[in-house]
Amino acid sequence: MCGIIGYIGNNNAVPIILEGLRKLEYRGYDSAGIAVLNKGKISLSKRKGKIADLENSIKKKKFLGNPGLGHTRWATHGDPSDINAHPHADCSGKIAVVHNGIIENYASLRQLLEEEGHLFKSSTDTEVFPHLIEKFYKGDLLKAVQEALALIEGAYAFAVICEDEPDKIIAARLGSPLVVGIGKNGNFFVASDTVAIVKYTRRVIYLDDGEIAVITPKGYHITDIHNGKKKKEVENITWSLEKITKDGFSHYMFKEICQQDQTVYDAMRGRILKKQSKIKLGGLESPLKWFDKKPKPPTGLDCLLNAKKIIIVACGTSWHAGLIGKYMFENILGIPAQVEYASEARYKNFIVDENSVVIGISQSGETADTISALREAKKKKAVTLGLVNCVGSTIARETHAGIYLHAGPEIGVASTKAFTSQVCILALITLLMGQEKHLINKEKSKRIINSILKIPIQIGKILKESNSILKIARKYAHLNNFLYLGRGYNFPVALEGALKLKEISYIHAEGYPAAEMKHGPIALIDKNMPVVFIATDTENQIYKKIVSNIEEVKSRHGQVIAISSEGNNSIKKIVDSAITVPKTLDFLTPLLTVIPLQLFAYHIAVLRGCDVDKPRNLAKSVTVE
């Protein structure tokens, strides 16, 4: 991993590749490289560090040609270095390869190849692939790639060029996303993410697992390892290039935080029928894809309403959204639900059957562990639903049904707007199910819908307090440990607030249910340990308990930052810093309480001089284990 861009056509590939790499920077990387065919020879340049370092090294040479490949690397095997950066070449230097994913059996393949006399330069897993192609190459690049792929175990998205066949790029996918872009006048592209090529074309083909694309200036065809012909639909990218610019904001993350009044509205737009006090989720109400029940396939909503078990699988921020969804299903609907870390679900005895519904949540729709957990669920005959942001993603294509977030491209590595969109959709699903099960009558539905419709305006009100939150951030930015505490629906928000601070400011932070503080974490509290409490007073019984927890922290000289409800002046008297959010229904509070925590983390990270959009060691879409 982390980013691939390739081009073949009528122009010099170098500026196109560099532009694509810059668009892929948001995914996180530690090095970058480029390979082009120039006068029949492969020219290769790669550098540890930023794309600007690569670009400066290219300027010193006559670096041009066509076709070309580019790559941004996020280290998995071998430390970040010039030599470990992609592309990688074979012994002859005639074959160049870029790769996302992990070759799990690379050690045994490398030993075999070294015994045959192949010389390796890097410590990466990827380098075995060009040497395998070299081993099998007898004048047919596609055949050599197919034979090499037959020996590979693990996940991959590969792109390959060869001096002996200068008119083609071979691309292959298994477990890591890859898309073919169809330009005009004989210009074609391959990329791991559509953001890299949307400037040049909106017409794309999403490769599925096991597929291989052969791309030439005259066209393309899709096959597989056995030369089977594949018919693929050409799809259109619907979002605009402007969506991936900063629009005057200092960082993509800040822009995305500030977009949430709009993105939450977009998540609910067209899905709330206010006059009828009804919810309409077309993705759940259409017949299930690939379902063989006759005479009439069920809908995703049918399956949810009849499920004996609902399991949510996700990772990171999406897992926190899923935990809020679990609370909604259980508290409002009385339906037992569980939330699994996808990375754990796929390797344990994942107990699901045909009476289970498994919901996969992922911003990118390409999270490797979540995809694998959903595939395992499908093997066991469970119905799978996807909650994703990226149209055409693997989860969107492989699940039986699902709902798009409509949040637009999320460039910042630390997810913000996707989280609130996920929570919003989970609230709509809960309300729809409650109506269908006759647990929520029309009058209650009307009250809930009115509250949901106010959320974007309320988010906008919180966003206007960014400068006030900055002032609070300045008081604490020098400290290196934080606790985040919440109860009920706001316990997952505490987890998410702590995660955001860790991700972008590198401060150690932990989230806990507030009452669990007494079971260990209280030992850490002193004047250098700020504690962030999410203390909205929607639920008075829980609120009183949280106030008691605050007093326990204060009695141990801890500094308290509270996220509280508007109009609650009493809490300001017992805390060091207070941030208020508008009042709403209890289960909707996460949509509001998370916003100041995102801003707080952002401001602290900027004050500490951190690279907010590309935090160290992180990648945007975790497509490897």
N, C-alpha and C positions, 0 to 999 in steps of 0.2 A: 504494500500500500504506500502511496495514498492516491495519486492522481495520474491519469493517462490521457494524452492527446496525440493523435496521429493525423497526418494530412497527405493526400495524394491528389494531384491535379495539374493545373497549368501555371502555377505561380511558385515563387520561392517559398519553401516550407518554413524557413526560419522565423520570420516575423509572425506567422500564423501560429506556430508552435509556442513561441514565447508569450504571445497574447493569451493563448489557451492556458499556459502554465500560470500566468498571473491570475486568471479567473479561478484557478484551482487552489490558489494559496490559502483560501479560507478553510480548507479541509485539514490544515495542519501538516507540517513537513519539516524535515531537517536538512534536506539536500535536493538538488535538482539536476537534470541532465537532458541532453538533446543528441539525437543522431540523425544525420541526413545523408542521402546518396548524392555525391557531387562528382560528376564526370566518371561515373561508374564505380566510385570508391566510397565506402562509408566513412564519413567524418563524425567524430564523436567528441563531445565536451560535457563534463559534469563537475559539479562543485558542491562541497558542503556549504551550508548556509542558505542565504536568500537567493531568490531568482535574479535579483539585481547583480549578485556576485557572478552567477552564470553568464548573464548578459554582458557584463564587463569583460569576462574572459573571451567571449565570442568576438567582441569588437576588435580585439587585437589580432584576429585571424581573418582570412577570407572564408567566412563560414556561410555557405549557401548550398541549396540543392533541393531535390525532390525525388521521392517521397521523404517524409521525416516523421520521427517519433519524439515525444517529450515525456518527462516523468517528474513528479514531485514525490520524494520518498519519506515515509515515516518508518523509522527503523524497527524491524522485527528480528532479523538475524544479522548480526554484525553492527558495530557502532556506527554512528554518523561520520562519514568521511568521504573524500573525493572518490576513493577506489570502490567503496561500497554503494555509491550512488548509481542509479540507473541512467541510461541503458547499459546492459551487459552484452558482451560479445563472445563469440567462440574463439578457438585457438587461432584460426586464420584471419579473424577480424572481418569476415565477409557476412556474418549474420549478427544482427543487433536485435535485442529483445527488451521490452519493458513489461513490468509485471506488478499487479496488485494481488495480495493474498499470501498464503503460506504453503510452500511445498513440504508436506509433513515427512516425506521419505527422502528428503534431499541428501541426508548423510550417507545412506546406502548407495544412492545414485552417484554421488560424488566419488565415493570410494571405487565403485565400478569403473567410472570414467577415468579416474586417475590411474587405475591399474592398466587401462588401455592406452595411457600416454597423454591424456588431456591435461593441460596446465591451467590451473585456476589462479585468478588474481585477487578475488575478493573473498570475504567470509560470509557472503549472503547465500540464502537458499536459492535465489533466482538464477544464479549463474549456471546451475546445472542444466537449465533449459536450452540455452543456445548451444551448449556442448552436446546435448542429446540430439538436437536438430542436425548439428554437424555430423554426428555419428550416423544418422539415417539418410542424410541428404545425398541423392543420386540424380540430381537434375530436376526434381519435382518438389518444390517447397511445401506445397499443401500436404503431400504424402508424408514428408519428413516430419512436419508439425503433428500430423495425426498419429504417427508412430511414437513420437516423443510424448504426446499427451496420454497415450495408452499406459505409459509407465508412471505418470504423475499421480500422487495421492495428495489430496488437500484441496484448497480453494484457490482459484486463479481467475484473473483477467489478463490475457497476454495480447501483445501486439508485436509483430515480427516483420522485419525487412531483410532483404538479402541482395548482395551485389549481383549475383548471377540471375536474379529475376527482378530487375529494377522497376518493373511496371506494376508492382502489387504490394499490398499490405495484407498480412494474414492476422486475423483477430479471433480469439477464442475465449469463451467464458464458462466458468463453473463456480458458482458461489460468490463471485464478486461482480458488481454491475459493469456493463459495457454496452455502449450504444453506437450505432453507425449513423452518421449524418450524411444526408443526400443533398449536395449543393447543386448549383447550376453550372452548365457548361463544362461538365467533366470534373468537377471538384467534389471530393468525398472526404469524410472525416471519420475518425473513431475516437471515442472518449469514454472515460469512466463516469462523467457527469455532464449533463446537457449544458451547464453554465459555460463550459469551455468552448462550445461551438455555436451557441445561440446567435452570436454576432454574424455568423456566416450562413446559417441555415436554420429553419424551423422544422424541417422534415426529417424524421428520425425513425430508426428501427431499433427496438429494444431486443437485444439478444437474450435468449433463455439459456438455462444451464445445458451444457453439452453441445451448444451450437458454435459453429466456426464460420466466420465471414471471410470471403475472398474479395478484396476490394481493388479495383483498377480504375484508371481514368475513363474507361469505357462503361463501367458499371460495377455490379456486385452480384454475388450469389451466396446463399446461406446453405451450409451443409452440416455434417457432423463427423464424428470420428470414423464412421462406416460409410461415408459418402452418400448418406441419405439426403434427398432434396427436401428443403424446408421452405414453405411459403410463409411469408411474413407480411403483416400489414404495416404500411407506412403511417406513422402518427405525427401529429402536429404539436409543437411546443406552443402552449397558449399564453404563457406569461411574457412580459416585455423585458427588454434588456435593461430598462431603467430600474427594474426591480432589484438588480444586483449592483447598484451604485450606492454610494454613501449619502447622496443628496444633501451635502453640506454638513452632515453629522461627523463628529470626530472619530467615531468607530461604528462599524456595522452593528455591533452588539447594542450600542446606545440607540441607534436608529430602530432596531428591532424591538427594544424595550418600549420605545416611544410610539411604535406602531400598534400597540396592543388594543387600544380603544377601537381601531379599525379592524384588526385581524379577528378579534373576538366577535365583532359585529358580522364580519364575513363568514365566520363559522356558523352563525345562526341565521344568516340571510337566506330567505326563501324556505327556511325549515320551520318557521313559526307562523302558523295561521292564526293571527291575533283575533280576528272576528269570531272564528269558531273555537278559540281557545284550544287549538290542537297543534300537535307536532307532526311534521311530515319528513321522514328520512328515506328518500328514494333508494339509497343504497341498501337499506334493510328490507324494503318492501317489494323489491323485484325478485323473481324466482332465482334460486341459488344457481350459480355457475357450476358446471360439471357434476350436477347431482342427478343420480339415475333413478330416484324414486318416481314411480308412475302411479296414476296418470298425470299428476300435477306436482311439479317440484315445489317444496316449501320455500318460504322466504326466510331471510335472516331473522326477521321479527318473530315469525312462527317458532323458529328454533329457540330463540331467547325466551319466549313466553313458556315454552314447554320443557326447557332444560332442567335437568335434575342437578346439574352442576355448571357454574360459570367460572372459568379460570381466565385470568388476565396474565399474559406473559409480556415482559418488557425488560428494558435495561435502563439504568441511570435515571435521568429526568422523567422519561416515559414511565418508568416503574413507579415513581412518586405520583404521577397523574393516575396511574392504574390503582394505586392504593386509595386515592380519593374516590375513584369509581367503585371500589369494593365497599367503602363506607356508604355510598349512595345506594347501592343495590341492597345492602343489608338493612340500613336504617329506614329507608323510605319504602322499599318493596318487600322487605322480609325474606329476601332470597339469599341463601348462603353463597358467598363468592370467595375466591381466593386469588391472591396475586403471587406469581412466581417470578423470581429472577430467571430470565430465559436461559442464561448460562448454566443454571443449576437444573432447570426442568429437563433440558435435553440429555442430561447424563444420569438422571436418577430414574426410578420406576415411575414414570409420568402416568398417573392413573387417570385416564380418560377413556370414554367409550362413545357409542353412538348417541347417548343421551346427554353428552357434554357439549358445551359451546366454549371454544377457546378464542379469546380476543387478543390479537397481537397489536401492540401499540409501538409505533416507531415513526419519528419525524421523517427520516430518509426513506423508509420502506426497504432498506438494504442491510439492516443490522443483522449480522451473521447469526448470532445466537437466537434471536427472535425468529428468524426464518427457519432455523433448524428445529426449534420447539414446535412451530406451527406445522412443519412437515411431519414431525413425529405424531402430532395430534391427528393429522389427516390419515396417517397409516392406521391409526387405531379407530378410525371411522367417526371421529368427532367433527362437528361443524366448526369451521374456522372463519373468523371475521377479522378484517384489517382496519385499523385506525391509523391512517398515514397521511403525510402531507404531499409526498412526491407522486405525481401522476405517472403511471407506467412503471413504477418500482416493482421489485420482485414480490413484495408482500401484497401489493395491490393486484398483481396478476395471478398470484397463486392461491389466495384465500377464496372461500366460497362467495363471500360478499363483504361489503365494508363501506366506510364513509371517509371521504376526503376532508382534510382540515381547512383547505383553502386559505392557508396562512401566507402563501407566497414563499419564494426562496428564503431560507434562513442561512445566512452566510456566517454569522458569528459561531465559533465552535461551541461555546456554551449556550445551550438552548434556552430561549426565553419565550418568544411568542408562540412556539409550537406547544409549550406546556399549557398555557392558558387556553389555547384552542382545543387541546385534548380534553381538558377539564370541562370546557363548555359543551363539547360533543357528548361526553359522558353524562352530563346533566340532562341534555336533551333526550338521550336514550332512556335514562331513568324515568323522566316525565312521560315519555311515550309508552313505556312498559306499564307505568302506574295507571295511565288512562285505559290501556287495553285490558288490564287486569281488574279494572273498576276499583282500584285502591285510591285513586285520586279523582274526586268528582269535579264537575265543571267549575264550580265556584273556587275550589282550591287551585285548579289548573290555571284559572284566570289570574289569581294572586301570584302564583309562581311565575307565569309568563310575564306579567308586568315587572316582576323583580328581575328576571333574566334580561329583559329589554333595556332596563336601566343600567346594566353592568357596563357597557361601553362608555357611557357618559361618566359613570363613577370612576372608571379607570382613568379617563381623561383628567378628572379632577385630581387624582393622586399624582399623575405625571407632572402636573403643574407645580408640585412640591419638590421637584428634583433638587433645586438649590438648597432648600431647607434640609433635605436628606444629606446633601454634600457637606453642610456645616457639621452635622452629627458625625459623618464619616471621618472628618478631620480629627475629631476627638479620639478616635479609636484606631486609626490607620497604622499606628506604630506598634500595636500589640500583635502577638503571634498565636493566640489561642482564643477560641470563642465557643460558647455553647448556645444552641438554638433549641428552645422548648415550646411545645404546643400540645394541645389536647384535641381529641375528636378529629374533625375534618382538618384542623390546622396542625396536627402532628405531621402529616406528610409535607406540609408547607415548611415546617421546621427542618425537615430533612432536605428539602429542596433549597432553602436559604443557606444552609450549611454547605451544601454541594456547590452552589454558585460561588461562595467565598473561597472555597478550596480551589475550584477550577481556575479562577482567573487572577487571584491575588496570592496564591500559594500559602495562605494562612491555614493552620490546622483548625478545623471546625467540626463539631459533631452535633447532630440533631437527635433529640430524645422526646418521648412523651414526657410532659412536665412532671408527672408524679414519679417517674422512674429516676429523677434526679437524686432522690434519697437513697437509691439502691446502687450507689457507686460514684457517679459524677460529682456529687456534692463535695467529695474529698478534694476536688481540683479547684474549688472556688476560693479566690482571694481577690485583692484589689487589681490584679493584672489579668483577671479572667472575666471579660464582659459576657453577660448572659442576655440573649435576645429572647424575649417572651412574646408570643403571639397571643394577645389577651383581649380578643373582642368579646363584648358582653351580650352577644346574641342569645347564648345559653347561660342563664344566670347561675345555675348550679355549678357548671364547669368553670365559669368565670370566677366564682368565689374560691374555688380550689386553686386556680392559677394565682390569684392575689396572695393566697397563703404561701404558695411556692416562691413568689417574689419576695415576700417578707423573710423567708428562710435564706434567700441569697443575700439580701441586704444585711441581715444580722451577721453574715460572714464577710462583710466588706466587699462583696461583689458589686460590679457596676451593672446596672440594668437598663437595657433598651427595650421599650415596649411598643408593639404594634397594637393600638387600641382603637375603639370605635369613636367616631365623632360624637362630641357632646359629653364624653366621659372625662370630666375634669379631676375626679378624685384620684385616678391612677397617676396623674402627672405629679401628685404630691409625694408619691413613694418611689418613683423611678428617677434615674439620672437623665434619660432622654426619652421622649415620646414622639411617635409618629402615628397620626390618626388616619383611618380609612372610613369611608361612608358605611352606613349600616345596610345590611341585606339579610336575606334568609341564611340560616346557618350553613346549609350545604353549598351555598354559593360564595361564602366568604373566602375560600382559597383563591378565587379569581381576583380578589382585591388585595388580600394580605401578602400575596407573593410579589406584587409590584414594588413596594418599598424595599423588600429584601433584595430584589434584582438590582435596583438603583443603588442600594447601600453597598453591595458587593462591587458593582461597577465603579463607583466613586473611589472606594478604597483601593481597588486595583490600579486605577489611574494615578492616584496619589502616591502609590508605591512604585510607579514607573513600570508596571507590567504590560506586556503585549496582550491587550484585552481580547482582540479578535483571534489571535493565534497563540493561546497559552501553551507553555512548554509541555512536551510529551503527550499532548492530546491530539486526536484526530476527530474530524467532524462526523464521519460515518464509519463506525467500527465494523468493518467488513471482514475482519479476521477474529479468531478466538483470542 
